[in-house]
Amino acid sequence: MRSIIHIDFNSYFATVEQQANPRLRGKPIGVTGGDRMERTVIGAASIEAKQFGVKTGMQIWEAKKLCPQIILVQGDSDKYLEVTKRFLGILKDYSPYLEVFSIDEVFLEVTGNRLQGTVELAQEIKKRIQQEVGEWITCSIGISYNKLMAKLAGSLQKPDGLVVIPDQKAAIAILDTINLDQICGIGSRIKTRLNNMGIFNFKTLRQVPLPWLLASFKSYSQILYNMARGIDESPIIPFWQKTEVKSIGHRHTIDHDTDDSVEIKQILFKLAELIARRLRAKKLVGKTVHCWYRSAGKVFNGESMQITIPYINDGLEIFKTAWKIFNQIWPGGKIRMIGVSISNLKPQNPQNLSLLPEISRQEKVIQTIDSINNRYGEFTLQRGILLGTADIRRKPNPYLSDRRFKI
């Protein structure tokens, strides 16, 4: 039987800030997204802030309403990166089968250990993290026979918990006591679709024949069927085997609410150009363009859609597709944020030199622009239509989703 440890750090970014600044310890703090303090959301809430109902993704005004004394701290990607590298260095001592699931969440496979030995190992990891990373930093650990159940176990006792789900019988007993969306892989949309079928818990889900699920969920039906039974055969993907990137995207929160289609168009064009440059730098092309927006106001609303086209890495073509999507999903009205990404990536194959002079000329222009912008900075050279537009720069976000690091 496999032995999987799931380690999830509690209120990670907020706790790292409290570790770095003892004056913040024991106080409700919220880490903001990016480098701004206004027109942003709570990227992470401390354990103390969560006790007032503050949640990740909540708008600042909402957080202040629930917790007027909340202390806002700007996210610091370099600080979190350094802490992450330190705790991953500890985990490498126990097994090479270490999967980085997210910046504050990992799986560690130690198959071959007896259950008691795995529990003792987990306790040792907790102790070393506090000794070598920081006494204020805690983690919740789940131990089980597969990744799905280990992650569920880790979520059952927070903060600083340690829960074991030893076998499938124990897993089913726990599944029958939790909500559908408490397990990784069932979000609000799937939960709603299950509810519409009369399925409100895992006990009922186990009674549904697989063909019935196939009719509604297609390929995802087998996953749901397995979830209800505590089955998960997905392997640990060690950090040294993980692919570098699955999608490339950017979003921009505008410093004022706007319904000016010209301004939105220019911002979207710049985002497309940033994406295209990153694609070319990595020698990649992509074919699925995804565009989304968030409306202005106290309640975030918005839509998103994606379109699949032939493989590209040209900013103009990405923009054309994104603009087409935006015009289909935007009903009008002011927006505060817009984003675009491209996925279904593959390496760019060597291309034969085009015999068409206009295409050859365009390729040389793009190469020249990339060369100059690589040397002197983004948008040193840019298309004439973008001259005088709002400044948009690529910045690493505080959650390291666009940062690579070695462990």
VONU-716516 format. One line per field, with one value per residue (C-alpha): residue in three letters; x, y, z; residue number from 0. Coordinates in Angstrom, 2 decimals. Each point is the difference from the previous one (the first is absolute). Layout:
// VONU-716516
resn <- c(ALA; ...)
u <- c(X; ...)
v <- c(Y; ...)
w <- c(Z; ...)
resi <- c(NUM; ...)
END
This chain:
// VONU-716516
resn <- c(MET; ARG; SER; ILE; ILE; HIS; ILE; ASP; PHE; ASN; SER; TYR; PHE; ALA; THR; VAL; GLU; GLN; GLN; ALA; ASN; PRO; ARG; LEU; ARG; GLY; LYS; PRO; ILE; GLY; VAL; THR; GLY; GLY; ASP; ARG; MET; GLU; ARG; THR; VAL; ILE; GLY; ALA; ALA; SER; ILE; GLU; ALA; LYS; GLN; PHE; GLY; VAL; LYS; THR; GLY; MET; GLN; ILE; TRP; GLU; ALA; LYS; LYS; LEU; CYS; PRO; GLN; ILE; ILE; LEU; VAL; GLN; GLY; ASP; SER; ASP; LYS; TYR; LEU; GLU; VAL; THR; LYS; ARG; PHE; LEU; GLY; ILE; LEU; LYS; ASP; TYR; SER; PRO; TYR; LEU; GLU; VAL; PHE; SER; ILE; ASP; GLU; VAL; PHE; LEU; GLU; VAL; THR; GLY; ASN; ARG; LEU; GLN; GLY; THR; VAL; GLU; LEU; ALA; GLN; GLU; ILE; LYS; LYS; ARG; ILE; GLN; GLN; GLU; VAL; GLY; GLU; TRP; ILE; THR; CYS; SER; ILE; GLY; ILE; SER; TYR; ASN; LYS; LEU; MET; ALA; LYS; LEU; ALA; GLY; SER; LEU; GLN; LYS; PRO; ASP; GLY; LEU; VAL; VAL; ILE; PRO; ASP; GLN; LYS; ALA; ALA; ILE; ALA; ILE; LEU; ASP; THR; ILE; ASN; LEU; ASP; GLN; ILE; CYS; GLY; ILE; GLY; SER; ARG; ILE; LYS; THR; ARG; LEU; ASN; ASN; MET; GLY; ILE; PHE; ASN; PHE; LYS; THR; LEU; ARG; GLN; VAL; PRO; LEU; PRO; TRP; LEU; LEU; ALA; SER; PHE; LYS; SER; TYR; SER; GLN; ILE; LEU; TYR; ASN; MET; ALA; ARG; GLY; ILE; ASP; GLU; SER; PRO; ILE; ILE; PRO; PHE; TRP; GLN; LYS; THR; GLU; VAL; LYS; SER; ILE; GLY; HIS; ARG; HIS; THR; ILE; ASP; HIS; ASP; THR; ASP; ASP; SER; VAL; GLU; ILE; LYS; GLN; ILE; LEU; PHE; LYS; LEU; ALA; GLU; LEU; ILE; ALA; ARG; ARG; LEU; ARG; ALA; LYS; LYS; LEU; VAL; GLY; LYS; THR; VAL; HIS; CYS; TRP; TYR; ARG; SER; ALA; GLY; LYS; VAL; PHE; ASN; GLY; GLU; SER; MET; GLN; ILE; THR; ILE; PRO; TYR; ILE; ASN; ASP; GLY; LEU; GLU; ILE; PHE; LYS; THR; ALA; TRP; LYS; ILE; PHE; ASN; GLN; ILE; TRP; PRO; GLY; GLY; LYS; ILE; ARG; MET; ILE; GLY; VAL; SER; ILE; SER; ASN; LEU; LYS; PRO; GLN; ASN; PRO; GLN; ASN; LEU; SER; LEU; LEU; PRO; GLU; ILE; SER; ARG; GLN; GLU; LYS; VAL; ILE; GLN; THR; ILE; ASP; SER; ILE; ASN; ASN; ARG; TYR; GLY; GLU; PHE; THR; LEU; GLN; ARG; GLY; ILE; LEU; LEU; GLY; THR; ALA; ASP; ILE; ARG; ARG; LYS; PRO; ASN; PRO; TYR; LEU; SER; ASP; ARG; ARG; PHE; LYS; ILE)
u <- c(0.00; 1.23; 0.82; -0.59; 0.56; -1.77; 1.49; -1.99; 1.36; -2.52; -0.80; 3.37; 0.70; -1.52; 1.92; 3.27; -0.62; -0.63; 3.16; 1.99; -1.57; -0.72; -2.14; -2.59; -0.28; -3.33; -1.64; -2.43; 1.90; -0.83; 2.58; -1.02; 0.54; 2.85; 1.61; -3.12; -2.10; -3.12; -2.16; 1.20; -1.16; 1.15; 2.57; 0.39; -1.50; 1.69; -1.57; -1.08; -1.70; -1.80; -1.64; -1.85; -1.13; 2.68; 0.73; 2.44; -1.33; -2.15; -0.03; 1.77; -3.18; -1.67; 2.96; 0.05; -3.72; 0.39; 3.24; 0.59; 3.32; 1.46; 3.59; 0.71; 3.43; 1.23; 0.83; 3.74; 0.78; 3.72; -0.69; -2.40; 2.37; 2.83; -2.18; -1.35; 3.50; 0.93; -2.89; 0.32; 3.66; -1.15; -2.50; 2.59; 1.77; -2.88; -0.77; 0.84; -3.69; -0.97; -2.75; -0.45; -3.77; -0.03; 2.34; -1.12; -1.17; 1.91; -0.37; 2.71; -0.05; 1.69; -1.40; 1.67; -0.41; -2.36; -2.88; 1.45; 3.35; -1.69; -1.76; 3.29; 1.63; -2.78; 0.47; 3.71; -0.70; -2.22; 2.70; 2.75; -2.09; -0.48; 3.68; 1.52; -2.60; -1.75; -1.71; -3.12; -0.49; -2.28; -1.33; -2.84; 0.94; -2.16; 1.15; -1.75; 0.29; -0.42; 0.32; -3.72; -0.55; 3.25; -1.12; -3.42; 1.61; 2.17; -3.07; -1.93; 1.96; 1.29; 2.18; 2.98; -1.84; 1.07; -2.68; 0.35; -2.40; 1.55; -2.10; -2.98; -2.47; 1.03; -0.09; -3.60; -1.05; 1.47; -1.35; -3.50; 0.36; 1.23; -1.46; 0.62; 2.16; 2.28; 2.01; 2.50; -1.53; -3.61; -0.54; -3.18; -1.04; 0.38; -1.68; -2.96; -0.28; 0.09; -2.64; -2.21; 0.21; -1.13; 3.51; 0.84; 2.57; 2.55; -2.23; -2.56; 2.73; 1.21; -3.48; -0.02; 0.98; 3.02; -1.98; -2.28; 2.98; 1.49; -3.12; 0.46; 3.73; 1.66; 3.66; -0.24; -2.58; 2.66; 1.76; -3.25; -0.74; 3.45; -0.18; -3.14; 1.91; 3.27; 1.82; 2.83; 2.79; 1.72; 3.76; 2.29; 1.64; 3.41; 1.19; 2.76; -2.53; -2.56; -0.47; 0.97; -3.19; -3.52; -1.33; 1.18; -2.21; -0.25; -2.73; -0.17; -1.99; -0.78; 0.55; -3.49; -3.29; -0.49; -2.41; 2.13; 0.35; 3.09; 1.79; -0.99; 1.15; 3.42; 0.47; -0.97; 2.42; 2.87; -0.81; 0.02; 3.39; 1.43; -1.28; 1.39; 3.46; 0.06; -1.11; 2.79; 2.57; -0.90; -0.24; -3.63; -3.23; -3.55; -3.45; -2.63; -0.62; -1.92; -1.32; -1.80; -0.99; -1.33; -2.65; 0.22; -1.95; -0.03; -0.85; 2.38; -1.86; 1.38; 0.16; 2.60; 0.28; 2.65; 0.48; 2.33; 1.82; 3.09; 3.27; 1.40; 2.51; -0.79; -1.39; -2.26; -1.66; -0.43; -1.55; -2.42; -1.29; -0.20; -1.82; -2.50; -0.63; -0.33; -2.62; -2.01; 0.05; -0.09; -3.54; 1.28; 0.46; 3.10; 2.72; 2.93; 2.14; 0.67; 2.17; 1.09; 1.95; 1.00; 0.26; 0.36; 3.66; 2.63; 3.58; 0.32; 1.27; 2.81; -1.60; 1.20; 0.74; -3.09; 0.18; -2.60; 1.84; -2.70; 0.10; 3.79; 0.08; -2.50; 2.05; 3.14; -1.84; -1.27; 3.48; 1.47; -2.67; 0.56; 3.75; -0.29; -2.68; 2.01; 2.89; -1.73; -3.30; -3.61; -1.59; 3.16; -1.11; -3.68; -2.73; -1.01; -3.59; 1.26; 1.95; -1.19; -2.00; -0.04; 3.22; -0.26; 2.99; 0.46; 0.41; 0.39; -3.04; 0.39; -1.26; 2.87; -2.31; 2.36; 3.26; 2.24; 2.22; 2.46; -0.14)
v <- c(0.00; 3.48; 2.46; 3.65; 3.06; 3.24; 3.16; 3.24; 3.14; 1.97; 3.52; -0.16; 3.51; 1.64; -2.31; 0.68; 3.73; -0.59; -2.09; 2.81; 2.73; -1.08; 3.12; -1.54; -3.25; -0.70; 2.80; -0.22; 0.76; -0.23; -0.37; 1.95; -1.09; 1.46; 3.29; 1.99; 0.68; 1.28; -1.61; -3.41; -2.94; -1.93; -2.45; -1.71; 0.52; -0.85; -2.52; 2.92; 1.79; -3.19; -0.09; 3.18; -1.59; 1.50; -2.29; -0.23; 1.83; 2.36; 3.66; 2.41; 1.86; -3.29; -1.04; 3.37; -0.23; -3.38; 0.90; 3.79; -0.59; -2.14; 0.91; -0.04; -1.14; 0.06; -3.40; -0.68; -2.78; -0.12; -0.56; -2.87; -1.48; -0.15; -1.63; -2.52; -1.01; -0.56; -2.30; -1.93; -0.53; -1.70; -2.25; -1.20; -1.73; -2.47; -1.06; 0.94; -0.47; 3.55; 1.68; 3.77; 0.32; 3.75; 2.50; -0.97; -3.55; -3.20; -3.77; -2.33; -3.73; -2.23; -3.36; -2.81; 1.64; -1.50; 2.25; 0.80; 0.76; 2.39; 1.80; 0.38; 1.31; 2.57; 1.15; 0.35; 2.11; 2.32; 0.40; 0.69; 2.60; 1.97; -0.35; 0.70; 2.19; 1.87; -0.62; 1.89; -2.09; -3.01; -2.60; -2.47; -3.52; -2.75; -3.61; -2.57; -2.68; 2.37; 3.68; 0.78; -1.39; 1.47; 3.45; -0.52; -1.15; 3.12; 2.23; -1.56; 1.52; 3.55; 1.65; -2.17; -3.31; -3.55; -2.40; -3.57; -1.78; -3.48; -1.90; 0.06; -1.02; 3.00; 2.22; -0.91; 0.59; 3.52; 0.73; -0.67; 2.79; 2.84; 2.23; -0.77; 3.09; -0.79; -2.31; 1.19; -0.24; 0.92; 3.73; 2.02; -0.75; -3.77; 0.07; 1.88; -2.49; -2.89; 1.70; 0.42; -3.79; -0.46; -0.81; 1.90; -2.25; -2.70; -2.78; 0.84; 0.47; -3.57; -1.28; 1.61; -2.43; 1.04; 0.16; 2.61; 2.11; -0.47; 1.53; 3.21; 0.30; -1.80; -0.74; 1.54; -2.61; -2.62; 2.48; 0.71; -3.73; -0.61; 2.99; -1.34; -3.20; 1.57; -1.23; 2.00; -1.56; 3.23; -0.22; 2.39; 2.25; 0.89; 3.59; -1.14; -1.48; 2.78; 1.91; 3.65; 1.67; -0.94; 3.45; 3.59; 2.91; 3.50; 2.05; 3.67; 1.77; 3.47; 2.90; 1.29; -1.55; 0.30; -0.85; 1.72; -2.66; 1.72; -0.07; -3.63; -0.91; 1.59; -1.77; -3.34; 0.57; 0.68; -3.13; -2.02; 1.43; -0.94; -3.55; -0.26; 1.09; -2.63; -2.66; 0.93; 0.16; -3.57; -1.08; -1.00; 0.40; -0.36; -0.45; 0.56; 3.66; 0.78; 3.48; 1.17; 3.19; 1.17; 2.68; 3.07; 0.42; -1.50; -3.46; -1.66; -1.28; -0.93; -2.55; -2.03; -2.04; -1.76; -0.66; -2.47; 1.19; -1.11; 0.12; 3.54; 2.10; 3.35; 2.74; 1.40; -3.35; -0.67; 3.44; -0.49; -3.21; 1.47; 3.09; -2.22; -1.91; 3.16; 1.44; -3.19; -0.13; 3.71; 1.41; 3.53; 1.81; 0.91; -2.54; 0.00; -2.87; -1.84; -3.00; -2.26; -3.26; -2.64; -3.75; -3.26; 0.84; -1.88; 0.65; 2.12; -2.11; 1.40; 1.91; 0.20; 3.50; 1.45; 0.82; 2.72; 3.30; 1.51; -2.96; -0.10; 3.73; -0.37; -2.79; 2.13; 2.97; -2.13; -1.44; 3.51; 1.29; -2.96; 0.54; 3.71; -0.52; -2.81; 2.40; 3.24; -1.09; -0.79; 2.20; 1.98; -0.73; -0.59; 0.24; 3.55; -0.58; -0.54; 3.24; 2.13; -2.82; -0.99; -1.48; -3.77; -1.92; -3.67; -0.50; -3.23; -0.41; -0.74; -3.54; -1.04; -1.38; 1.41; -0.63; -3.01; -1.13; -2.80; -2.16)
w <- c(0.00; -0.87; 2.75; -0.96; 2.17; -0.93; 1.57; -0.14; 1.66; 2.03; -1.24; -1.70; -1.27; 3.07; 2.33; -1.81; 0.50; 3.70; 0.25; -1.63; 2.17; 3.60; 0.54; -2.34; 1.93; 1.61; -2.01; -2.92; -3.19; -3.69; -2.75; -3.09; -3.57; -2.05; 0.89; 0.75; 3.07; -1.76; -2.70; 0.99; 2.07; 3.03; -1.33; 3.37; 3.44; 3.28; 2.36; 2.21; -2.94; -1.04; 3.42; -1.02; -3.26; -2.25; -2.95; -2.87; -3.07; 2.06; -1.01; 2.33; 0.96; 0.96; 2.13; 1.80; 0.62; 1.67; 1.77; 0.29; 1.76; -2.78; -0.93; -3.75; -1.20; -3.58; -1.45; -0.32; -2.50; 0.78; 3.70; -0.67; -2.56; 2.52; 2.67; -2.50; -1.06; 3.63; 0.87; -3.27; 0.86; 3.21; -1.78; -2.51; 2.89; 0.33; -3.56; -3.61; -0.79; 0.90; -2.02; 0.27; -0.31; 0.65; 1.58; 3.53; -0.58; -0.79; -0.20; 1.25; -0.74; 2.58; -1.08; 1.94; 3.39; 2.54; 0.99; 3.41; -1.59; -2.45; 2.85; 1.87; -3.18; -0.40; 3.58; -0.63; -3.11; 2.02; 2.62; -2.55; -1.81; 3.20; 0.93; -3.41; -1.74; 2.79; 3.32; -1.11; -3.15; 0.29; -2.41; -0.12; -1.04; -1.45; -0.36; -2.15; -2.66; -2.97; -0.86; 0.04; 3.48; 1.35; -1.14; 1.55; 3.27; 0.06; -0.30; 2.89; 2.88; -0.38; 1.03; 0.92; -0.25; -0.77; -1.24; -1.29; -2.36; 0.07; -2.54; -2.35; 2.71; 2.12; -3.09; -0.83; 3.61; -0.14; -3.48; 1.30; 2.57; -2.22; -2.71; -3.65; -0.53; 2.93; -2.23; -2.58; -3.48; 0.75; -0.42; 0.15; -3.59; 0.28; 3.41; -1.50; -2.85; 2.47; 2.16; -3.07; -0.43; 3.60; 1.25; 3.18; 1.68; -0.77; 1.29; -2.68; -2.61; 0.60; -0.83; -3.46; -2.79; -2.03; -3.30; 1.53; 0.98; -3.48; -1.54; 2.00; 0.68; -2.92; 0.79; 3.50; 1.04; 0.82; 2.29; 1.87; 0.20; 1.52; 2.36; 1.65; 0.75; 1.15; -3.11; -1.56; -2.02; -1.04; 0.52; 1.82; -2.60; 1.47; -0.37; -2.34; -2.44; -0.09; -3.25; 0.15; -1.18; -1.12; -0.80; -0.20; 0.94; 1.40; 1.58; 0.83; 2.69; -1.33; 2.41; -0.77; -1.12; -3.75; -2.79; -2.65; -2.70; -1.46; 3.35; 0.62; -3.50; 0.55; 3.36; -1.52; -2.87; 2.40; 2.00; -3.23; -0.93; 3.41; -0.42; -3.52; 1.14; 2.73; -2.49; -2.41; 2.81; 0.98; -3.67; 0.45; -1.92; 1.33; -1.43; 2.72; 0.85; 3.18; 0.86; 3.12; 1.81; 3.35; 0.18; 2.20; 3.22; 3.44; -1.29; -2.46; -3.02; -3.34; -2.77; -1.80; -3.16; -2.04; -3.70; -1.68; -3.13; -1.98; 1.96; 0.38; 1.94; -1.63; 2.25; -2.70; -0.63; 3.73; 0.37; -2.91; 1.55; 3.53; -1.28; -1.82; 3.23; 2.06; -2.32; 0.33; 3.80; 0.92; 0.19; 0.58; 3.28; 1.92; 0.69; 2.43; -1.25; -3.24; -0.73; -2.82; -0.14; -2.51; 0.62; -1.92; -0.42; -1.98; -1.10; -3.09; -2.86; -2.15; -2.85; -3.55; -1.16; -1.62; -3.67; 0.48; 0.52; 2.23; 2.43; 0.02; 0.70; 2.86; 1.61; -0.14; 1.54; 2.91; 0.59; 0.06; 2.38; 2.36; -0.06; 0.89; 2.65; 1.59; 0.36; 0.93; 1.55; -0.90; -2.67; -0.74; -3.56; -0.56; -2.60; -0.85; 1.11; 3.57; 0.29; 2.90; 1.58; 3.67; 1.35; 0.48; 1.22; 0.70; 3.74; 1.94; 2.20; 3.69; -0.41; -2.31; -2.70; -2.61; 1.81; -0.49; 2.85; 0.67; 3.12)
resi <- c(0; 1; 2; 3; 4; 5; 6; 7; 8; 9; 10; 11; 12; 13; 14; 15; 16; 17; 18; 19; 20; 21; 22; 23; 24; 25; 26; 27; 28; 29; 30; 31; 32; 33; 34; 35; 36; 37; 38; 39; 40; 41; 42; 43; 44; 45; 46; 47; 48; 49; 50; 51; 52; 53; 54; 55; 56; 57; 58; 59; 60; 61; 62; 63; 64; 65; 66; 67; 68; 69; 70; 71; 72; 73; 74; 75; 76; 77; 78; 79; 80; 81; 82; 83; 84; 85; 86; 87; 88; 89; 90; 91; 92; 93; 94; 95; 96; 97; 98; 99; 100; 101; 102; 103; 104; 105; 106; 107; 108; 109; 110; 111; 112; 113; 114; 115; 116; 117; 118; 119; 120; 121; 122; 123; 124; 125; 126; 127; 128; 129; 130; 131; 132; 133; 134; 135; 136; 137; 138; 139; 140; 141; 142; 143; 144; 145; 146; 147; 148; 149; 150; 151; 152; 153; 154; 155; 156; 157; 158; 159; 160; 161; 162; 163; 164; 165; 166; 167; 168; 169; 170; 171; 172; 173; 174; 175; 176; 177; 178; 179; 180; 181; 182; 183; 184; 185; 186; 187; 188; 189; 190; 191; 192; 193; 194; 195; 196; 197; 198; 199; 200; 201; 202; 203; 204; 205; 206; 207; 208; 209; 210; 211; 212; 213; 214; 215; 216; 217; 218; 219; 220; 221; 222; 223; 224; 225; 226; 227; 228; 229; 230; 231; 232; 233; 234; 235; 236; 237; 238; 239; 240; 241; 242; 243; 244; 245; 246; 247; 248; 249; 250; 251; 252; 253; 254; 255; 256; 257; 258; 259; 260; 261; 262; 263; 264; 265; 266; 267; 268; 269; 270; 271; 272; 273; 274; 275; 276; 277; 278; 279; 280; 281; 282; 283; 284; 285; 286; 287; 288; 289; 290; 291; 292; 293; 294; 295; 296; 297; 298; 299; 300; 301; 302; 303; 304; 305; 306; 307; 308; 309; 310; 311; 312; 313; 314; 315; 316; 317; 318; 319; 320; 321; 322; 323; 324; 325; 326; 327; 328; 329; 330; 331; 332; 333; 334; 335; 336; 337; 338; 339; 340; 341; 342; 343; 344; 345; 346; 347; 348; 349; 350; 351; 352; 353; 354; 355; 356; 357; 358; 359; 360; 361; 362; 363; 364; 365; 366; 367; 368; 369; 370; 371; 372; 373; 374; 375; 376; 377; 378; 379; 380; 381; 382; 383; 384; 385; 386; 387; 388; 389; 390; 391; 392; 393; 394; 395; 396; 397; 398; 399; 400; 401; 402; 403; 404; 405; 406)
END
